[in-house]
């Protein structure tokens, strides 16, 4: 049986999302800052930007990229992932997701070049093998 706490939390978080979508300032006056910090990081970054905060950290910019990619706004996601990767060369997730966005957009050449960069940079052998598998698949397509 699900706990009531989980049900209540999810219900209130969804109410906050709906209220924030209609009127962010009113939602904050009703719920305070607690629920905005309870959002998944990509949603939180979008909400903070909507409130007028300047997002400058590579992680925040990366999270905007995630939100854009979830919405299949590939050009927007590419912009965010590129910026995040240029601000933090160790944020290889941004490089990988940049390659995914290029592939989703149909730009095979940029997807391949970006994946090759990722494969050269990533240290984890499983991640490197996965990237090389995708590279081989893209070359064969």
N, C-alpha and C positions, 0 to 999 in steps of 0.2 A: 504494500500500500504506500503510495507517495506521501511524503510528509507535507503537512499543511504549510510549514515554513517555506518550502520550495515553491509550492503553488502560489502562495501569497507574494513571494519575492518576484517570481516570473510575471505574475499578473500586474504588480505595481511597476515593474520595469517596462512592460509593454504599454501601460497607461502613460508613463513618463515619455516614452518614445512618441506616442500619438500626440500628447500635449506639446512636446517640443517641436514636432513637425508643424503644428498649427501656429504656435507662438512661443519661441524659445524663452523669452524673458518671463512670460507668465508661467511657463513650466518650471523655471528656476525658482520663482517666488512660491510656487506650490510645493515643490519637492526639495529645494535646496541643491547643493552641489553633490550630494552623496550619490545619487543615481547616475549622474553624468560620468562619475568616476567608476561606476559599476558596468558601464557599457564595454563591449569588446573594443580593443584598441583602435581598430579601423573606424568604428562608429564614433568613438570618443574624439578622435582627431577631426573627423568631419564636423562634429558638434562644436568643438572648440573653434574651428575655422568659421563656422556659421555665426558664432558669437563675436567674431571680430579679432580673435587672438591670432597673432602671427606665429605660424608653426615653422620653426627653423631647424630643429634637430633632425638628423638623418632618420631616426626612428619614427618621428611624427610624419615626415614626408613619405617614408615607406608605407606607413599605415594609410595615408591618403591614397597611395597607389593601390593598396589592397582593396580599399573601398571602390575605387574607380574600376578595377578589374572585375570585382564582383558584379558591378553594374554593366560590364562589357563595354565600357568607355575606354577603348584601347589607346587612343591617342593621349588622353588625359593620364591614363595609368603609365604609359611610356614616359611622359614628362616627369611624373613623380618618381618613378623608379630610377630614371637617369639622374635626376637631381640627388636622390638619396645615395646612389652609388658613387657619385662624384664627390659628395661631402664625406663619405666614409668608405674607403677602399676595402675595408674588411667586412662590409655589409653585403656579403655575397648572395644573400637571399634576394636582394634588390636586382643584382645582375641576372640571376636565374629567372626571376619573374619578368624582368625586362625581355629576356629571350622568349618566354612564353607569350607575352603580349605581341611581340613581333610575329610569332608564328600564328597566333589567333587572327592577327590583322592580315595575314597572307604574305608577309614580307620574309620569305624563306632565307634570302641572303643575309639580312640583318639578324635573323634568329640564329642562323648557323654561326655567324661571326661572334655573336654575344655568348652563345653556348660554348664555343671554343675558348673564349676568354674565361668563362666560368670554370670549365674543365681544367684549364691550366692553373687556376688560382685555388680551387677548393682542395682542402687537405684530406677530408674524409674519403677513404677508398670506395665506399659504397656510393656516395654522392658523385664521385668522379666517374665510376662505372655507369651509373644511371645517365649522367650527362653524355657520356660517350655513346651509349645505346641510342639516345635521342638524336645525337648528331648523325650516327649511321643511318637511322631511320629517315631523317630529313634529307640526307644525301641520296638515299634510295628512292625517295618519293618523286 
